[in-house]
């Protein structure tokens, strides 16, 4: 990196994606848990709804994390 210049816009974007991915992962699990709590109360299936919600939230978060990382990896390969 040249003196006096900050990180390139693409490099900053990569850091933003990395920061967002962790937040998204936690958010997906919490959303799954909340939906599971609602299902438990609605259908009286405690603790099955919470377990299913957390598992599905974790899967959704992992899929999104992999998608984001692949996107960054593709951009990295395209750089000169």
N, C-alpha and C positions, 0 to 999 in steps of 0.2 A: 504494500500500500504506500502511495506517495505521501510525503510529509505534508501536513496541512489539510489533507482530505479525509473525510469520514468514510465509513463503510459504504460500499455501493448500494444503490436502492435494492438490487436483487438480493444482496447479502442480508440487508435489514428485513426484507420480506421473508427470507428463510428463517430468521430468528422469530419473526412474528408467527409463522406457521408452527414452529416448535412450541412456542408459548401457548398458542391457541389449542394445540393438540392435547396437552395435559389438562387444560380447563375443560375441554370437550369430553374427555374420558371421564372425569369426575362427574360432570353434569349428566352424562348419559346414565351412569350408575345410579345417581340420586333420582333422576327422573323415573328410571325403572323401579326403584324402591317405592317412590310415591305412588306410582300406578299399582304396584303390588299391594300396598297398604289399602288403597281404595278397593281393589278386587277382594281382598280379605274381608273388609267390612261389608261390601255389597253382597257377596255370596257366602260369607261365613266359612271360608276355607283357610283360616289362619294356620300356619305360616307359609302355606304353599304359594300364595300370591306373591308374597315378598321374595321368596326364593326365585320364582320364575322371573319376576321383575328385575331383580339384581342380575341374574344370569343374562337375560336378554339385553339389559342396559350395558353390561360388560361386553357382550358380543358386538352390539352396535358401536360402542366406543372403540373397540379394537379394529373393526372394519374401517371406521372413519380415520383412525390413526394410521393404518396401513395405506389408505388412499392418499392422505396428506403427505406421507413420507415418500410414496412413489412419485407424487407430483413434484416434490422438491428434487428428488433424484433425477427425474427427466430434465428439469430445468438446468440442473448442474451439468449434465452431459452435453447440453446444447451450448453452454458457455464456451467462448473461444479460449 
